[in-house]
C-alpha cells in the first residue's frame, strides 16, 4: 500500500517538474511560510536608510561569523524604514515585540559597527526567542541523512521542544552545535545506553550532554 502511494506522489512531482510548476510539497511549504511572520525585524530611522545598500553585506558577514563559530544560523533579518522612531535610531523587533533600540551617529563606519553589534546582541541575548521549532526540524533532518535510525529513536524519546532546549543550552554554554550528528550520538548514548532519561528531566540530560561535548 505504501509503495502505491509513493509511486503516486512521485508521479505528481515528476509531472510538476516537467510543467515547471511547484510540487504539492512546495505549495504546502509556501502556505506554511505565509503563516509565519518575521522572526527578526530591524527598523531604521530616516537618517540611516541611505546606508541600506550595505545592509545585506553587513548582515551576511555577521551571520557567517556566527555560523562558523557556533553552528547556529541567525535567521534572515527584515529591514524597514520607520518614521515613528528617531532619525538616527535602530529598533530591533523580535517575534513582533520590540526588543531594544540603539542610536547611531549617521556615518557609514558607525552604521556598520553598530548594526553588526546589534546583530551579535540579538544572538547573545535573545537566542531562546530566535531559535525556532522550524530550525530544530532542520537540524533533525541533517541527522536523518547521516543516521536515520538514530534520529528517529532520539525523536521518539524526546519532543522537539526538548531537543531545542538541549541545543540552546549548548550554545548558551559556548558549545558549538556544528557537529549535530555527534550531539545526537551523545544524546542517544545517554538515554539508551545509560537508560537514565526516564528518571531525569531535560535540564539534567542537557547538563550531561554539555559535559561530554
QUIJO-V303236 format. One record per helix or strand of 2 or more residues. SS is the DSSP state (2 for helix, 1 for strand). FROM is the first residue (numbers start at 1). LEN is the number of residues. If there is no record, write none. Layout:
SS,FROM,LEN / SS,FROM,LEN
//
This chain:
2,2,17 / 2,24,11 / 1,40,5 / 2,46,25 / 1,77,5 / 1,89,6 / 1,97,7 / 2,108,18 / 2,127,4 / 2,133,14 / 2,148,10 / 2,160,13 / 2,180,14 / 2,197,3 / 2,202,10
//
